[in-house]
Amino acid sequence: MKYILTNRKYFKIGLFVVVGAVFLFGIFQYIGPSLRKYFAANPAVQITLTPTKANLKTNEEFQISMQIVDGNVSAIDLSLEYDSDKLAYSKEYEPTNSGFIPLDPDYFDTPWLETTTDTTTGKKKLRMVVLAKSDATKPTPTPPYAIQFGLRFKALTAGIATVKILPETKIAGQDGSGPATNFDFTPDLTTSVNISESNTCVCTNDLVSTDNCDTGFAPICSADNANQCACAEIVDFPTDTPTPTPTPATEVSETPTPTPTVVAGTVTPTSPITPPLTISPPSDLIADVKLNMKIRFQGVVTEPIDQFREQDVKVTFLSNDKQFKKEATVQFNADGGGIWIGSQELIGVPIGKSFSVLLKGPKHLQKKICESDPKEPIPGGYICKTGNITLTEGDNDFDFSDVVNLAGDIPIQNGIVDSMDIIFIRQNFGSQDSEKLSKGDLNMDGIIDTQDYSLVIAALAFKYDDN
């Protein structure tokens, strides 16, 4: 009897277990989709890390560009790891200046937190927290969502340096117009740069006194510091042999040649003739001159569209003593090979002086030129200070086409390539509107696209008008 009761007890327990299991299975089947949705992964964003230059010299500054796509980002808690023996974040050597450089300055506030700390692995960690501005002040985002900013570093020592996004990085915002969320992204994203030892040279009054540049590189004096220069890669340009200009000379009477006297088989040498004297035009000589100029705009290598076949360029001729200055808007016409040709007539020019010329294109940085046939090793690398251009009465031919006029200072011009120029081009990708093309189509091919964006980014290395 005891055995039967015991069996009934276990039978009831087993029955309850079976019924409970069936009940739970039914409940799970009913609410399973909701549970799977609740525990699903966060929406993902795509992140790219790109250095502005892949090959650097020691002591050279550069940026790591970070782009986040597919998310309406409102806050970033960023953790980066980098090689502390090869790189320094800008806050390490300029504590008062932020290294955070947003592409759109109206989107983010100043970083709330920006610190660097040593790690146990011999690297350094950058921790940065940035918040988007309030909805009342920041631009209204529209799909596809994309934000971009730069982080400023300096190369310290030679070698391969890496920068990596750490997994503890957090990115918050909205998935489209949905609720607030944290975004997932690919962890341990890494980029690298190659650093080599910088070559040195010394400039004194525009002249390079010491040249330690590698083969294939030439020293260029700095526009900012007359005692510094950098080594730039040499680019060969076709050169024409200039036709020498005859130098006027005074008439000099020759000394009569004495008749040689023959004595015992020897000849008495004749007296030497006094060479003619070279005379430069007096510095106060005034004349009317015509300037025939050839110039080139950055990024334009073929025939431009009809809208850009004529370009107005501000041309300023300035004497070294600053006593003579003529400024005029000159129309230049495209010749079909990426060259523009224009002429300017000047009245009452002191042709005994030396001059420099300033060229300011309609959407370009101003370029100063000091020679009548200048060359530059790399686009934008031509720098000069003292004018060596001389003028003669009548026609004067100048070929400035081996020096490019850097694009990027778009109307309304302010003498600098800045975020406003970059934002305009980015916001008008794909536009073929005539008015917008007049500002943002830098290579004059009839559309605002990534080629124009690349040109304005390249001009950032020079950034300012020549004076």
Secondary structure, 3 states (H helix, E strand, C coil): CHHHHHHHHHHHHHHHHHHHHHHHHHHHHHHHHHHHHHCCCCCECEEEEEECCCEEECCCEEEEEEEEECCEEEEEEEEEEECCCCEEEHHHHCCCCCCEEECCCCCECCCCEEEEEECCCCCEEEEEEEEECCCCCCCCCCCCCEEEEEEEEEECCCEEEEEEECCCCEEEEECCCCCEEECECCCCCEEEEEEECCCCEEEECCEEEEECCCCCEEEEECCCCCCCEEEEECCCCCCCCCCCCCCCECCCCCCCCCCCCEECCEECCCCCCCCCCECCCCCCCEEEEEEEEEEEECCCCCCCCHHHCEEEEEEEEEECCCCCEEEEEEEEEECCCCCEEEEEEEEEEECCCCEEEEEECCCECCEEECCCCCCCCCCCCCCCCCCCECCCCEEEEEEEEEEEECECCCCCCCCECCHHHHHHHHHCCCCCCHHHHHHHCCCCCCCCCHHHHHHHHHHCCCCECCC
